[in-house]
């Protein structure tokens, strides 16, 4: 699973991160409340472990913002605030589970696994994603351009799904590696660039075969944002739809 760990106690955070990674999970670690809030607004994590007391913005404020913006990933609140009123307040804000410090890592791991199963159930009900003439059905693993089926390899499909879900977001190579390959350690920049290039070419060819729209050789469905990463050219797609 792709996990977000938000904890300002750096030694504790490193310990939790190391333990989760040993179990095969990809863990993104953040110590700052404002940064965590922004990351949660643009990324679809499988599970988030969120501390209550954080610099700049506390966990409850972050969680309230996520839920207000319809971020539905499961959240486990992890905090030293063990009073019942805090637990109730956190759950009312949208937390899915709550653990008080100190805690057993084995119990934390079990709760993360349980929340991960819940996340999988939510994701299995994904609806068809549509943007302009592109239709992507996650359940059927099917992509159509102007009604015609586009055949993609698994990594190309997952990359396109990632970009379609948040068409205004720019994804770095590290984020793409984590979401598409499951880890940034086992995939090279060249592999990511090649996958983007192949997907870009397939989309371009499909759009050229579509009588409803017209795209020039200088226009790209997947844009390269220099120094930042890649994003969909959503304005082009919407103009052509």
Secondary structure, DSSP 8 states (H G I E B T S, - for coil): -EEEEE-S-HHHHHHHHHHHHHTT-EEEEE-BHHHHHHHHHH---SEEEEESS-BSS-HHHHHHHHHHTT--SEEEEEES--SHHHHHHHHHHT-SEEEESS--HHHHHHHHHHHHHHHHHHHTT---EEETTEEEETTTTEEEETTEEE---HHHHHHHHHHHHTTT--B-HHHHIIIIIS-SSS--HHHHHHHHHHHHHHHHHHHHT-TT----TT--SEEEETTTEEEE-HHHHHHH-
